[in-house]
Amino acid sequence: MDRRQQKTRAAIFEAFGKLLAEEGYNKITVQDIIDAANIGRSTFYGHFDTKADLLREMNKELFDHIFESAMDHSHKHGLYSKSTAPNSVFCHLLQHLQENDHHILGLLSGESSDLFQRYFKDSLKELIRKKYFDQLRTNDSGVPIDFLINHISGSFVEMVLWWLKGNKKQSPEQLDQYFRTVIEPIAPIKTPIPIPMGAEKS
């Protein structure tokens, strides 16, 4: 894909994201997206076959780089490019969300939030399975692994929504500490992080 095509694709994503933040997915037409992106119909269909195809590609664009980088603890960028990459995969995810690339937080809490929350949770399940249950612990609790993964991923998504409703008063480090304190009894994590100075203050 050349630079011009990348620019057009980014414009479509941007227009679609703004529309999704304002109204439900089912109310949005391809023509609405074309008008908002200021492109021709043939240009849209040169990139995407349908509105559903656009949604799938947008989800991949939004979330895949977050989860891929979270698997690599050496990865740093944006607000945290000059700091040490966190040991906790959950803290790393929260740092990415705080940066709010492509208005991701608005999409997670907007009119069409269920579509993005579902993709986010599914991606999170895979990350948790690979990072913790496949590598760091054996299942000696008697509780099915799938149940634990679903519970942990659902709790993380709900925590993010709680954080957004509270205007993001807590830092990613604080939220990470809260979350890990809650899930530690059911899924021990073997890379504890000390509570940062002043983290007890919200």
N, C-alpha and C positions, 0 to 999 in steps of 0.2 A: 504494500500500500504506500503510495507516494505522499508527499507532504500535503498536497492539495486535498487528496482524499481523506487524510487524517483530520484536516481542518474541518471539512464538511461533516465528517462523522462526529467530531466533537461538538459542532454546532447543533446537530440533531439531538445528541444526548442532552445538551444544555437546555434546548427548547422543550424536550420531552420531560425533563426533570422539573422544570418550572410549572408545566401544565399539571403534572402529577401532584405537586405540592398544593395546587389550588383546587383540583377537583378529582373525582374518582376516575380510575383507569377506564371503566366501561363507558364513560361519557366522552372520552377523548377520541376523536377521529383522526385518521391519517391526514386528512386535509388540515385539521387543527395544527398538527405537528409541522406540516409543510409550511403553513402560513407563519407559525411562530419562529421557525428556523430560516425563513425567507429563502427557500430553495424551490426548485421545480419538482413536479411529481416524478418525473423520470429519474431525477437525482436521488430521491428518497428510495425508490425501488431498485436503484443501482447498488444500494447499500443493504437494504433490508427487504425481505419478501413480504412481511406482514407486521402489524403493530405488535403482535405477540413475539415475533422474532426480534424486534427492537428491544422489547422488555427483557428477553433472555440475555441479549448481548449487553444491555446496560447493566444488568445485575452482575454479569461476569466482570465487566469493566470496573464496577464499584467495589466489589468484594474480593475478587481473586487476588489482586496484588496485595491486599491487606493480609489475607490468610497465608499467602506464599511468603511474605516477608516476616510474618510472625513465627514461621517455622525456622527462620534463620535469625538467631539472636544477634548476629553481628550487624544486622541491617539497621540503619539509622537514617532519618531524613526529616525535612520540615522543621517543626518546632523543636525536635529533639536531635537534630543533626550534630550538635556539638556536645551532647551528653552521652553517658554510657548507655548502651542498649540494655533494657531490663531483662532479668533472668526469667521473669514470669511471662508466659505467653498471653495471659489475660491482661496484664498491664500493657503489653505491647499493642494488643488490639485496642485498648482504651485510648492509648496515645494516638493511634491512627484516627480513631473516631473523633477525638478532640480536635484534630486538624480540620475535620469537616470537609475533606476534598469532595468536589462535585455535589455539595449540599447534601451529603449522605444522611446527616442527622435529621434534616427536614423530611427526607423521603421515608425514614424509619418511623416518623411520627405524624406524617401528613395524611391526606385523604386516602391515599392508596397504600398506606403503611403495611397492611397485611401481606401484600405481594412481596415487599422487600424484607419484612421480618421473617417470612417463610424461607426465603433464599438464604438470608443471614443465618438463621438457625440451622438449616441443613448443612451449610458450609462449616459452621461451628462444630456440629456433631462430628464431621470427618476430622477436623483438626484435633478435637479432644480425644477421639479414638486413637489417632496416630501418635499424639504427643504424650498421652498419659497411660492409656489402657494397653496399647501395643508395646510400649517401651518402658514405662516407669513402675508399673505395679501389676501384681497378680490379683485375680478376683477371689478373695477369701471371705467375702461378706455374705455369700449366699444369694445376693441380689443379682438378677441378670444384668450383664454388661450393657445391653441395649437400653434397659430401663434407666441405669445410672447416667448414661450419656445423654439420653433425652431429658432427664431431670436437670442435669448440670447446664446443658445448652439453653433450655427454657428459662432457667433461673438467671443466666447471664443476660439474655435478651430483656427479661423483665427488669433487671437491674439497670440496664442502659436506658430503658424508657422512664424508670423512676428518676434517674439522673437528669434526663432531659426535662421532665416536668418540674424538677427542682432548680432549673436554670444552671445546671452543671456547677454547683457550688463546691463539690469535692474534686480533688485532683485525681488523675488516673491512678496514681500511687495509693491514694486513700481508698478508692473504690476496689482496687486489686486486693488490698489488705482485708477489707470488709468481706469481699466475695470468698476469698480463700479461707478465711476464718469459718465461714458458714459451710463450705463444701469439704473442708479438711476431714471431718468425721466420717464422711462416706467415700471420699476418694483422696487419700493422703497424697500430697504433692511433695516431692523430695528436693525442692529447691526453694526453701523458705527465704523470704526477704525481710530484713529488719524494718520496723515501722519508721518511716522517715521523720526527721526532726519536725515537730509541730503537726504531724499527721493526725493527731487525735483531735485537732481543732477543725471543725467544718465550717 
